[in-house]
Amino acid sequence: MDRSDTTAANHANNFFADLPLLAQASAVFDTTQYRGAPDDWELVVTDIAGSTPAVAAGKHKTVNFVAAMAIAALKNLCAPTRLPFLFGGDGSARASESRAPGAGVTVDLDGLCCRWNPLQSGRGRMLTLIIQRATDPGAVHAQVMHLAQQSGAAAPVRPGTLRTGWPPKGMMLEAQATRRDGPLWLAVLRVLSNTLLAQLIFMFGRPVGGFDPKQYI
């Protein structure tokens, strides 16, 4: 990394360090918590073409994985700067320094994995609400959460709902995305061996080296 890259990384890290921390989801509706991004930054937004029919055909995990690929690629391109991102299931949004999205740059998907089993509905159906032109979106959010909490935990993603399995259901997706120029069978073997080791670590729940499974969850 040259001096200009180091300066940009420090500038980005300082910007994020000065942002107020949001203790709960409802705080995102408080506009006083927001700060304007630096003028020389860019907002990268991706969308998966054909995601609606793909989801209707049961390919939820494929759509999610492709959306996550954009996050991993930009994360590695801007390393070591830690950048915020919003994962939308069939797309993503991420802030980046203007130096990051370079044409012709080889996509690095290092760290991209698909290890969790699909979430299961606790009461028979999962529902997404898209609210437009609400006068007070914070009040709408509060009412929705109130209704959701009447029958138990409102958050669908929590430690108790995260499950892993072996071999992972996203094995082929991960192998195809990370194989680079090597043969697919070698990438599959690498994913199988890595996920088997991870499965054993999660099973025993004990830290191995610098990896703590409880902290990871």
C-alpha positions as CSV (number, residue, x, y, z in Angstrom):
1,M,0.0,0.0,0.0
2,D,1.4,3.4,-1.0
3,R,1.2,6.6,1.0
4,S,-2.0,7.8,-0.7
5,D,-3.7,4.5,0.0
6,T,-2.7,4.7,3.7
7,T,-4.0,8.3,4.0
8,A,-7.3,7.3,2.4
9,A,-7.6,4.3,4.7
10,N,-6.9,6.4,7.8
11,H,-9.5,9.0,6.6
12,A,-12.1,6.3,6.2
13,N,-11.4,4.7,9.5
14,N,-11.6,8.1,11.3
15,F,-14.9,8.8,9.7
16,F,-16.4,5.6,10.8
17,A,-14.9,5.8,14.3
18,D,-16.6,9.2,14.8
19,L,-20.0,8.0,13.8
20,P,-22.5,7.5,16.8
21,L,-23.2,3.9,17.7
22,L,-26.8,2.8,17.3
23,A,-27.9,0.7,20.3
24,Q,-31.1,-0.5,18.8
25,A,-32.8,-0.9,15.4
26,S,-35.3,1.9,16.0
27,A,-32.4,4.4,16.2
28,V,-32.0,4.3,12.4
29,F,-35.1,6.6,12.2
30,D,-33.3,9.3,14.2
31,T,-32.0,11.7,11.5
32,T,-29.7,13.4,14.1
33,Q,-27.6,10.2,14.1
34,Y,-26.6,10.6,10.4
35,R,-23.5,12.2,9.0
36,G,-22.7,13.2,5.4
37,A,-20.2,10.9,3.7
38,P,-17.0,12.6,2.3
39,D,-17.5,14.2,-1.1
40,D,-15.0,12.0,-2.9
41,W,-16.7,8.8,-1.8
42,E,-19.0,6.6,-3.9
43,L,-22.0,4.5,-3.0
44,V,-22.0,1.1,-4.7
45,V,-25.4,-0.4,-5.2
46,T,-26.0,-3.9,-6.8
47,D,-29.1,-5.7,-7.8
48,I,-29.4,-9.3,-8.9
49,A,-31.1,-9.5,-12.4
50,G,-34.0,-12.0,-12.4
51,S,-34.0,-12.5,-8.7
52,T,-37.8,-12.5,-8.4
53,P,-38.4,-15.5,-10.6
54,A,-35.3,-17.2,-9.2
55,V,-36.7,-16.9,-5.6
56,A,-40.1,-18.1,-6.9
57,A,-38.3,-21.2,-8.2
58,G,-36.8,-21.9,-4.8
59,K,-33.3,-20.5,-5.5
60,H,-33.2,-18.3,-2.4
61,K,-29.7,-19.3,-1.4
62,T,-28.3,-18.7,-4.9
63,V,-29.7,-15.2,-5.0
64,N,-28.4,-14.4,-1.5
65,F,-25.0,-15.8,-2.3
66,V,-24.6,-13.8,-5.5
67,A,-25.6,-10.6,-3.6
68,A,-23.0,-11.4,-1.0
69,M,-20.3,-11.7,-3.7
70,A,-20.5,-8.0,-4.4
71,I,-19.9,-7.3,-0.7
72,A,-16.9,-9.6,-0.5
73,A,-15.3,-8.3,-3.7
74,L,-15.5,-4.6,-2.6
75,K,-14.4,-5.5,0.9
76,N,-11.3,-7.1,-0.4
77,L,-10.7,-4.4,-2.9
78,C,-10.7,-1.7,-0.1
79,A,-8.8,-3.7,2.5
80,P,-7.7,-3.0,5.2
81,T,-10.3,-0.3,5.4
82,R,-13.5,-1.6,7.1
83,L,-16.5,-0.4,5.2
84,P,-20.2,-0.6,6.1
85,F,-22.7,-2.4,4.0
86,L,-26.4,-3.2,3.8
87,F,-27.3,-6.7,2.6
88,G,-30.7,-6.8,1.0
89,G,-31.0,-10.5,0.1
90,D,-31.1,-9.8,-3.6
91,G,-28.7,-6.9,-3.7
92,S,-26.5,-4.8,-1.5
93,A,-25.4,-1.2,-0.9
94,R,-21.9,-0.3,0.3
95,A,-20.0,2.9,0.9
96,S,-16.5,3.0,-0.6
97,E,-13.6,5.3,-1.3
98,S,-13.5,6.7,-4.8
99,R,-10.3,4.7,-5.4
100,A,-12.0,1.4,-4.9
101,P,-14.2,0.4,-7.9
102,G,-11.6,-0.1,-10.5
103,A,-12.4,-1.3,-14.0
104,G,-10.4,-4.4,-15.0
105,V,-9.5,-5.3,-11.4
106,T,-9.6,-9.1,-10.8
107,V,-12.4,-9.9,-8.4
108,D,-11.2,-11.3,-5.1
109,L,-13.8,-13.3,-3.2
110,D,-11.6,-14.4,-0.4
111,G,-13.5,-14.9,2.8
112,L,-16.8,-15.5,1.0
113,C,-18.6,-18.5,2.4
114,C,-22.1,-20.0,2.7
115,R,-22.2,-22.1,5.8
116,W,-25.6,-21.4,7.5
117,N,-28.7,-23.5,6.9
118,P,-31.7,-21.6,5.6
119,L,-33.8,-20.0,8.3
120,Q,-37.1,-21.7,9.1
121,S,-40.3,-19.9,9.9
122,G,-41.4,-20.2,13.5
123,R,-45.1,-19.8,12.7
124,G,-45.5,-21.0,9.1
125,R,-44.7,-17.9,7.1
126,M,-41.9,-15.3,6.6
127,L,-43.1,-11.8,5.6
128,T,-41.3,-8.7,4.2
129,L,-43.1,-5.4,4.4
130,I,-42.0,-2.5,2.1
131,I,-43.5,0.8,3.5
132,Q,-43.4,3.8,1.1
133,R,-44.1,7.4,1.8
134,A,-44.8,7.0,5.5
135,T,-45.1,10.3,7.4
136,D,-43.4,8.7,10.4
137,P,-41.5,5.5,9.5
138,G,-40.3,5.1,13.0
139,A,-43.8,4.8,14.3
140,V,-44.6,2.3,11.6
141,H,-41.6,0.2,12.6
142,A,-42.5,0.4,16.3
143,Q,-46.1,-0.9,15.6
144,V,-44.8,-3.7,13.4
145,M,-42.3,-4.8,16.0
146,H,-45.1,-4.6,18.7
147,L,-47.2,-7.0,16.6
148,A,-44.3,-9.3,15.9
149,Q,-43.3,-9.5,19.6
150,Q,-46.7,-10.6,20.8
151,S,-46.0,-14.2,19.9
152,G,-42.3,-14.3,20.9
153,A,-39.0,-13.1,19.6
154,A,-39.4,-10.7,16.7
155,A,-35.9,-11.0,15.3
156,P,-35.7,-14.0,12.8
157,V,-31.9,-14.1,12.9
158,R,-30.5,-14.8,16.4
159,P,-28.1,-17.4,17.9
160,G,-30.9,-19.8,18.6
161,T,-32.0,-19.9,14.9
162,L,-28.5,-20.3,13.3
163,R,-27.7,-23.8,12.3
164,T,-24.9,-25.4,10.3
165,G,-24.8,-28.7,8.6
166,W,-22.4,-30.9,6.7
167,P,-22.0,-31.0,3.8
168,P,-23.3,-27.4,3.6
169,K,-26.2,-26.8,1.3
170,G,-24.3,-23.9,-0.3
171,M,-21.3,-26.1,-1.0
172,M,-21.4,-25.9,-4.8
173,L,-22.0,-22.2,-4.8
174,E,-19.0,-21.5,-2.7
175,A,-16.8,-23.9,-4.7
176,Q,-17.8,-22.3,-8.0
177,A,-17.2,-18.8,-6.7
178,T,-13.8,-19.4,-5.1
179,R,-12.2,-21.9,-7.4
180,R,-10.4,-19.2,-9.5
181,D,-8.5,-21.0,-12.4
182,G,-8.3,-24.4,-10.7
183,P,-10.5,-27.4,-11.4
184,L,-14.0,-27.5,-9.8
185,W,-13.4,-30.8,-8.0
186,L,-10.4,-29.3,-6.1
187,A,-12.5,-26.4,-5.0
188,V,-15.2,-28.7,-3.9
189,L,-12.7,-30.8,-1.9
190,R,-11.3,-27.6,-0.2
191,V,-14.8,-26.5,0.8
192,L,-15.7,-29.9,2.1
193,S,-12.6,-30.1,4.2
194,N,-12.9,-26.5,5.6
195,T,-16.6,-27.0,6.4
196,L,-16.0,-30.3,8.1
197,L,-13.4,-28.7,10.4
198,A,-15.7,-25.8,11.0
199,Q,-18.6,-28.2,11.8
200,L,-16.4,-30.0,14.4
201,I,-15.4,-26.7,16.0
202,F,-19.1,-25.5,16.2
203,M,-20.1,-28.9,17.6
204,F,-17.6,-28.7,20.5
205,G,-18.0,-24.9,20.9
206,R,-14.4,-24.4,21.9
207,P,-12.0,-21.8,20.5
208,V,-9.4,-23.1,18.1
209,G,-6.4,-20.9,17.4
210,G,-7.8,-17.4,17.0
211,F,-11.3,-18.6,16.1
212,D,-14.1,-18.5,18.7
213,P,-17.3,-20.2,17.4
214,K,-19.5,-18.4,20.0
215,Q,-18.1,-15.0,19.1
216,Y,-18.5,-15.9,15.3
217,I,-22.2,-16.6,15.8
